[in-house]
Amino acid sequence: MRSSVAAPAASSVPPVTPVALDQYRVLPADQWLSAAHGHRERMQAYTEPLRELHARGVRHPVHDFLFTYYSHTPGALERWHPGAGVVLSATAGLPDGGGWRFYRWVPPAPGLPDGGWTVDAPAFAEHRSAMLDFAERILGLTAQRPARLACFGLHEWAMAYRSEVHGVRHSTVPLRLGADGTNQVVEHQQIACSHFDAFRFYAPEAAPLNTLQPTRQTQVDLEQPGCLHANMDLYKWAYKLVPAIGSDLLADCFELAWRIRTMDMRASPYELRDWGLEPIRIETPGGRAEYARLQRGFAEEANVLRRRLLDELSALRNLAAAETTESHETTS
């Protein structure tokens, strides 16, 4: 894979001091270019089919959500990053035509004869400090709570409630039980959504039926690892932490979000068999049992990723603090 951005002169970006460089892992160019190529191919297995659909003027009712509700573009998802604490040995430049904010040039040094690139951990930690604080708080508190498994995906039904008045969000696919059948499910099941960013899309008449009334202010108090949307949001926290976290973790979070989104929509009121998705009939006891079983598995997977994100946050803070200390000692 050939890169397309020329490396800048060492004086044009902040250098890493020789002492700070001792804390880094150096990746030879052949290794990191191979890793970047492998990551791109891994993510294109998801992005390319959607691009082909879009080229025909077709939107996917399930998977487009991962690039519309979430703001990370397919191109950004395909771009590989090593994460903080790694120096990429210089080639002709960085791959992918740019988009490498928060990187800095490392001058030539023993073991790095041509110089290289690394994430500027102190700059990232300073510019994204509020986001880092909030991410650490919500991820940490969510990981400590038990998973609640009795929501049965009714948030999607509550969004489609009274569709004869409000219409539906996914207007390209029909309601599996029709408008009346969907309304009856909402009216006869207990709705217990804990996730504000699902609750805020409820039909107005459905919101009072929810046993909880989540708000943005109570989000950190209510998030719990059984919530499908909280677990999909691990992808959001991962891409917000780019480039300080590595793309392996980003890809793992994305793939989990993809599988959760698929399951979530299988349990929704929409008829998706034309898209190859058999329904999880949560209006039946068997469907609710299947939903809870899958939900439990996703909760366990998500907590592993949640802890990995927390570990990456901790490592980033430690590296930023160590570099800042070294910089102050060098200049004093």
N, C-alpha and C positions, 0 to 999 in steps of 0.2 A: 504494500500500500504506500503510495507516494504522498508526501505532505505538500501543502500548497502555501504555507505562510513562512516567509523568511524569518530566521531568528534575528532579533534586534541586537544592536550593539549592547554590550554589557552595561554601559553607562546610561542607557535609556530607561531602565527599570531598576527597582531596588535590588541590590545584590544580597546574597546570603553570605554571612560571615563564615570563614573557615571553621570556627568553633561550632556554629549552628549546624553546618553541613555534616558534622560527625553524628548527628542524631537522625540522619536520613538514610533511607534505603535507595540505592541507585539502581535504576533499571536500564540496561543496555538498550540501544535503539531497536534492535531486532526483536527483543522481547516485548517492549511496550507497543510497537507497531503491530505485532501479531495479536496482542491482547485487544488493541483497539479494533482490529479487523474482526476478531471473534465476537466481540461485543456487538458490533454493528450487525453482523449476520444473525446473532441471537435475537436482537430486537426487530430486525426486518421480517422475521417470521410472523410478527404481529402487525407491523406497520404496512408492509407491502400489500397484503390482501385488502386492507382498508383503502389504500391509495388507488388500487385497481377498481374498487367499487365506486369511489368518488369520481374517478375519471369517466365512469358511465352515468354519473349524476345520481348515484344511489347512496343513501346514508344507512349505516348499520344501526338498528334500533337498540342494540345492546352495547357494542364495543366502542362506538363513537364517543360515548360518555367519558371514556378514559382520556379523551383529547379535547373535550368541550367543557365538561364540568371541571376537570383538572386542566391547568394552564400550560403544562409542559408539552411542547410540540413533538411530533414524531422525529423531526430532525435532531432536536435537542436530546431526546431519549436515546437515539442511536449514537450520539457522540460519547466516546469513552473518556473517563477520568480515573486516574489512579487513586485519588484520595490524598489527604494531607500526609506529610511525612515521607513522600516519595519524590525522588528527582528523576526526571526523564532525560536521559542522555541526549544531547543535541543531535538533530539531523538537519535537513534543510529548513526545518521549521516544525510547527505543530500541525497535526492532521486536521481534516474536516473543514478547512477554510476559515478558521477562527472560532469565535465564540468562547474564548478561554479567559473570561474575566476572572480576576483574583489569582492569576498566575504571575510569577516573576522569574527573571533570568538569574541563573546561578553561574557565576564566573568560573572559568577553568580552575581546577584544583586537582591535587593528587587523587587518582581514581576517577576523575571526571575531566579528561584532557581537553574536551571541546566545549565544556560548559553544559548547561541544561536548563530545564524548566521545573518549577515546583509550585505548589499552591502556597500562596502568601497567607499562612495561618493567622498571624497577628492582624493583618488587614481584614480578613474575612470575619474574624471574631469581633473586631471593633465595629465594622459596618453592619453586621447582622446580629448585634448583641441582644436586641429585644426579641427577635425571632428565636435565637438560641435559648434564651431564658424560658420563653413560653413552650417551645418544643420539649425541652428537658422536663418542664413541670408536667405537661399533659401526658407525655409518654411514661414518665415515672409513676405518676398517680394511677394511670390506667392499668399499668402492669401489676400494681399491687392489689387490685380489686378482683373479686371472683367474677367469673363469667355468668351473665344472666341469659338464659336460653329460652325465654317464653314469648318473644315478640313475633315469631313466625312470619317475618317479612311483611307484616300488615302496613308498614309505612307506604309501600307502593300502592296498596289498595286505598289507603286514606288520601293519597294524592289524586286518585282517579274517582273519588267519591263524588256523587252528584254530577257525573260527566254529562248528563243530559242538559245541565245548566252551564257548566264551566268548560266542557270539552276535556280532552286528555292530552298529556304531555307527549306521548308517543303516538301521534295521530296517523302514522303510516301502518300501524298494526291494530287489529281489532281487540276488543275486550273478550276474553275467553268465555265469560259467563254473561256477557252483555251488560248494559248499564244497570238494569234492575238487579241482576244477580250479584254484581259487584257491590252495589249499595247494601244488599242484604248481608253479605259477608262482613262489611264494615260495621253494620249495626248489631250483629249478633256475636261478634268476637271481641274479646278484651284487647285493646290496643295499648301497647306499653313501650313506645319508642323512646329511647334515652338520648338520641342524637339530634342536636339542634339543626344541623344542616340537612337532615331529612325532614324533621318536623316543620321547618319553615316553608316547605313546599306543599303542605297539606291543603286540601280544599278547606275553605273557611268553616264549613259545617262539621268537618271531621276533627278539627283541632281540639274542641272541648271534649271529645270522646277519648282522647289520649289520657292515660292515667297519670302521666308526667307532663309537665309544661316546661320543657327545656328552653333556656335562653342562651344567648352568647355569653352572658355573665356567669351562668352556672355550668357552662360546658365542661370545665376542668373538674367539676364536682360530680358530673353524671357519666362521663365517658367510662366504658367498661369493655373488657376484651371479648365479650360475646357479641358485641355490636358489629354487624357486617360493615357498616359505613365507617366506623372508627378504625377497623382493620384495613379497609381500602385506603383510608387516609394515611397509612404508613407510607404509601407511595408519595403522597403530597409532601410529607415531612422529608422523605429521602431526596426528592428533587429540589426542595428548598435548601437543602444542605449541600447540594452540588456547588462547587467542586470539592468541598472539604471531605465528603465521603466518596468512596470508590464506587464505580459503576457496577461492580458485582452485586453489592448490596442494593443499589438502586434497581437493578434488573430483577432481583429476587422479590423486592417489594412490588414492582410492577406486575410480575407474573402472578403473585398472590392476588393483587387487586383484579386482574383479568379473570381469574377463576372465581373469585367472590362475586364479581359483577355478573358473571354468567349464571351462577347459582341464584343470586338475588332476583334476576329477571325470570328465571325458570319458575320461581315462587310468586311472581307478580301476577296481576290480573290479565296480563296481555297474552294473546295467542301467538306463540313464536315457533310453532312446529314447522312452518315454512322456512324458518331459519335454522332448522336442525335441532331445536331445543324442546325436549319433552317437558311438560309442566310438572312442577311439584305442587300437588293439589292441597294447599294448606287449608282449604275449607273442609278437609276430611281429617279424621284422626291419623290415618296412615301418612298423609302428606305432612302433617305437623311433626310426626315422629321423624320422618326423613329429614325435614328441615333442621330440627334440633340436633340430629346426629351430624349432619354436615357442618352446622354452625359450631359445634363443639370442636371438631377437627380444625376448623379455620381459627378458632380462638387459640388453640395450642400453637399452631404455626405462627400466628401473628405475634404472640408473646415472645417467641424466639427472635423474630425480626425486631421487635420493640427493644429487646435487650441489646441486640447488635447496634441499633441506632444510638441507644444511650451510651454504649461503650465507645462508639465513634465520636460522639459529642464530648465525652470525657477526654479522649485522646487529643482531640482538637484543642480543647481548652489547655491541656497540659503543654502541648507543643507551642501554642501561642504564648503562654506565660513564660516558658523556657526561652523562647526566642527574644521576647521583650526584655527579659532579664539580661541575656547575653548582649543585646544591643546597647542597653544602658551601661553595662560594665565596660564595653568596648569604647564607648564614646566619652566616658567619664574620666 
